[in-house]
Amino acid sequence: MTANPFETLTLEQLRTRTSAKWRFFDPDVLPLWVAEMDVPLADCVVEAVERAMRNGDTGYPSGNPYGEAHAEFAAARFGWQLDPSMSYAITDVMSGVDDLISSLSEPGAPVVTTPPVYGPFDQHVKRLGRPQVFAPLTSDGRLDPGTLEEAFATVQSGGTGGVFLLSNPHNPTGASHTREELQVAVELANRYGVRIVSDEIHASLQMPGHVFTPILTIDGAENAYALTSASKAFNLAGLKAALVIGGTGTRAELTQLRSNNVAWTSHLGVIAHTAAYREGGAWLDNVIVGLDANRHFFADQVAQLMPDAVFLVPEATYLGWLDLRGYNVPDDPAPVLRERARVAYSPAEFFGLGSEGHVRVNLATNQAILAEAARRTAELVTSL
């Protein structure tokens, strides 16, 4: 049996890290919040970055090796035959979101989101001065055709057009959208004249029994865009690089977008992400084995210690959605859990509508930490 890679690093070793996950809160707080993984990096990435540093290869990026590597990876991993010329590198996914919303719709046009959803969606839409139209998920954390159609109809009635900002797979519920679900969303968006921008940063983190469906492989999505990065699957958030990918009907538009892109990404980031996509497949497979074990381990802990809680076991991502409304918790349980149980989860307020009584759990750590976090959480919520 393959060893769980999340059992490699001890708590003491992890506390030597200087990134946000391990330094934002006091040392006695167990950090299960921000999307960083507690795992050694893939050797191929370390070697590629070290080679670049030793060669002084630290200038500006050239060509599109990242897009080419991603196309090879997508073909092997998802069966997606992608033309790399339909992609270009950017700093990160959310800067791409800003560019695409601004370019695909006129100033003041609304943006549709599906709460509860990744908090920066809301932050960036507000910063762009765009109104939001909400299409809440179903009670089990999936896309809801009814709320989507209502939201798209609202956009159409405004007469300005708009953008649907999709999380695929979904953060924080961990839903791996099916081809059928996405097909319905695309047909509705086309019917009401809404452009689709799909954040696919967690695409590679599919749990056993689930498959990733790229939005650009859906019939009718020729004018959609996807944004992706190796940063989540390979734990490379500190080496910024991402990709904008256009559907087959966007070539002229994409060419203009590429020419307007002045925020070049990090050359070292491109080197690291390219190495991950080209050579990191076996490492990623091992990580997924570990995440699969961890999601079920934490679910078992919740069932044993907090029987009135509901843990939505993720189908994709390493993020779990924990519903504590069966206990006497506040609408946002995270602050009290952090202060009194000394466990840091991502707070409900970060994810918007439908998040009341929930926290998001980062499962990408060792099982001793997950067990202790569950114990502390149960001890507090059952005493409230």
N, C-alpha and C positions, 0 to 999 in steps of 0.2 A: 504493500500500500504506500502511496506517495505521502511523505510527511507534510503536515500542515505548515506552510511557510510563515504563518502568523504566530507560530510557536517558536520562531527562531530568536527573536529579540526579547529580552527581559524588560520589566518595568524600569529597572535601573538604567539599562542601555537606552531605552526610549526617552527617558528624561534628560539625556544629554543632547537631544535634538533642540535646535533653536527656532524651529518654525512655529507658526501660530498655534497649532494644535497643542503643543507641549509647553508653550511659554505664556499663553494669554491668561490662564488662570493660575491660582496658587498651586504649589507642588502637590498638595494633598487632594486635589480635585482630579477625579478620573475623567479624562477628556474623550467623550464619545460624540463629538459635535462636528467640527469642520471636516470636509472631505479630503482627508489625508490618510494614507494607509501605513500601518505599522509593520512594514515588511522591508527586507533588503532589496535594493534596486536590482534590476536585471543586469547581469555582467556585461552584456553587449552594449548597454547604454553607458555604463561606467567606462568601459574601454573606449567607446567612441568619443566621449567628452574628454577623457584623459589624453587621447591621441591628438585631438584638436588643440588642447591647451599646450601640450608639449611642442606642437608644430607652430604655435602662434597663430592658429587658424581661428582668429577671433574678430574678423572683420564683419562686413555686411553680407547678407545672404545673396545667393545667385541661383538663377534657374528655379525649378520646381521639384527638387528631389523629394520633398515631403509629400506633395500631391501624388507623385509617381509611386512612392512607397505605400501610401495609403490605398491607392488603386489596386496594387498587388495584394495587399492585406485584405481589402474588401472582397476581392474576387475569391481568395482562398477561404475567408472566414464566413462570408455571407452569400457567396454566389452572385455578387453584384459586379457586373461588367461595367466599369466606370472609366470614362475617358479622362485621364488626368489633366488634359488641357481645359477641362471644365472646372478647375479648382485653382485657388491661389492662397498663399499663406498670409495670415494676419496675426496680430499680437495675441489675442485670446478670443474665446467664443463670444463673450459679452460685448467686446468692441465690434465684432462682426454683427451682432444683433443691432447695435446702434446704427451702423452703416446701412444695413438692409432695411430697417424700418424707415429710415430717413429717405432712402433712395426709391423704395417701392411704393410709397404712398405720399400724398401731398401733406404739407404741414397741417397739423390739427386733426388728421385722420385717426380714427380709433385703432386700438390694438386689443385683440381678443386673447385672453389667457384662461387657463383651466385650473382654478384653485381647488384644493391647496396645491401650490406649485412653488418651485424654486424662487426664493425671495428676491434676488436681483432682477428678475423679470419685472416685478412691480417697480423697483427702484429705478431701473433704466427707462421704463416707459414714462414714469413721472418726470424724470430728468429731461426727457425729450419734449415734455409738454403735451403729451398725447393722452386723451381720455382712454380709460380702460372699459372694456365690456367683458363681463365675466360669464364663463360657461362652466359652472361647477361640475366636478366629477360625480360619479355615482357613489353610493354609500360604501361600495367596496373598492373605491379608488381608481375607477376606470373612466375612460372617455364616455360622455353621455350624449348620444345623438340629439336628444331633445333640447338640452341646454345649448349645444353647439348651434343647432338651427335657429333657436331664438336669438342667440348672440349675433350670428351672421345676418339675420334679418334686421336686427337693430343697426348694424353697420351699414347695410344697404339703404336703409331708410334715411340715413344721414346724407347720402349723395356724394360722399367724399372718397368712398372706397376704404380699405383698411387692411390690416395684417393680422393673421392668426399666428401667434407665437406658441409653438408646440414643444413640449418636453417629451422626447422619444429616445429611450424609455423614460418613464415618468419619475421625476424627483419631486416629492418625497415618498410616494406610495410604492415605488418599485415595480409598477405595472409594466410589463413588456407588451406594448400594443401589438395586437394581432394584425395581420394583413386585412382582415375583414373590417376591423375597427377603423384602420387608417383609410381604407377605401371609402367608407361612409363619410369620414371627415373631409376627404378630398372632394368627393362629389358635392357635398354641402357647400364647401368653400367656393367651388366653381359656380354653383348655382347662384350664389349671392355676391359674386365678384370680389372675394377676399383672397389676398395673396398669402401663401403659407411660408413661414420660416421655421425650420425644425432644428432644435438644439439636440444633437445626437452624441453628446460628449461621453455618455455612459454606454454607447452602443456595444462595445466589446465585452461588457460585463454581464453576459447572459448566464443565468443559472441553468443547470441541467434540466432538460425538458422544455426549454424555451428558446426561441430563435429571434434574432433581431431582424426587423423589416425596415429597410431604409425608406424614408418618405419618397425618395426619387425613383423608387421601383414600383410605385403605385400608379395604375392607369389613371391618366388625367392630371398627374402631378408634374407635367413637363415644365411648368412655369414656377415651380416651387424652388426653394433653396434649403440646403442643409448646412449646418455648422458642426464641426467635429474637431477632436483633438485626441492625442494619445495621453493627455495629462492625467485623466482619471484612471484609466485602466493600467497605466504604467507608473503612476505616482510621480508625475513630472510637473506639478503645478508651479514649482519654482523655476522651471526652464520654459518660459512662455513661448507657445507656438500653437496655432490653430489653423483650420482650413475653412474657407468658404467654398461650397460646391453648388453649382447651378444645375438645374434640370435641363433636359435636351432642348427646350424651347427658349432658353435664356442666353444663348451664346452672345448676341450683340450687346445685351444688357450687361452680361458678366464681363465682357471686354471693357466696357466703360467703367464698371465698378473697380476692376483691377487697376485700370489706369489712374483712378482717383485715390487708390490706396497708398497713402504716404506714411502710414504708421508701420514701417517695416518691423517684422518680428525679429527676435533674437536669433542670430546665426547659430549659437550654441544650442538654443532651443530646437531649431530645425534639425541640427545634427543628432541630438538626443532622440527626438520623436521619430526621425527617419530610421535610426538604428532599432528603436523599439518595434516599429511596424515590420521592418525587414527581418529581424533576427530574434525577436522576443516572444515568438509564439509559444514555445514550450514553457517559458517562464509564466506567461499569462495563463496557460492551461493549469499550471500548478496553483496559481493564485485563485483561480475559479474553484478548484477542488477545496481549497481552504475556506473560501467564502461560503461555499455550499455547506460545509460542516458547521461554520459559525452561525449561519442563519438558523439552522435547525437547533443548534445548541442553545442559542438565546431564546428561541421560541419555547423550548422545553423549560428553561429557567422561568420564563414568564408564566407558563401554565402551572408550574409547581408552586411558585412563590406569590403570584398575583393572579389568582383564577378569575377575578372579575375584570382583568385587563384584556384587551384584544391586541395581539401583535400581528400586523399584516406582513407575513413572510415575503420578502421581495422576490419577484421573478427575475429581476435584473437589478443592477447597481449593487453597492454594498451598504445601502441605506435602508433601515427598517422603520416602519411607521407604527408607533406604539400609542394606543388609545387607552388613556387612564380614566376615562369618564365614569367607569364603574366604581371609582373611589371619590372621596370628597376633596378633589383637587381643584385649584383655581383654573380659570379658562386657559391660562398659560402656566403649565406646571413646571417649566424649566427653571425659572428663577428660584423657586423654593427648593427644588431638588438640588440645585447647585449650592445654595447656601446651607441647607440643613443636612442633605445626604452626601454632599461633596461629590456629585456626579454632574458633569456638564453635558447636556444634550442640546441639540439645536432647538430653539424655542418655537412654540406654536405661532407666535406673532410674525415670524419670519416667512411663513407660508400662506398667510392670508385666510380668506374665507374657508370655513369648514375645518379649520385646524384646532378649534377649541378642545381643550383637554388632551391634546396630543403632544408628543415629542418625537423628533427624528433621532434615530440611533445609528451611529457609525459602527458597523459590525467588523470593520477591517482592522482588528486587533487580536491579541491573544485571548484564549478562553478564560484564563484566570481573571483578567480584567473584566471581561463580559460577565462572569459569574459574580464578582464582587460588586459590580455596578448594579446587577439585578438584585442582589441581596440588599444593598443599601436603599435602592429605590423601593423595594417591597416593604422594608422596615418602616420607611417614612409614610408611604401612601396608605398603608393599612392602619396607621396610627392617627391619621388626620380625622 
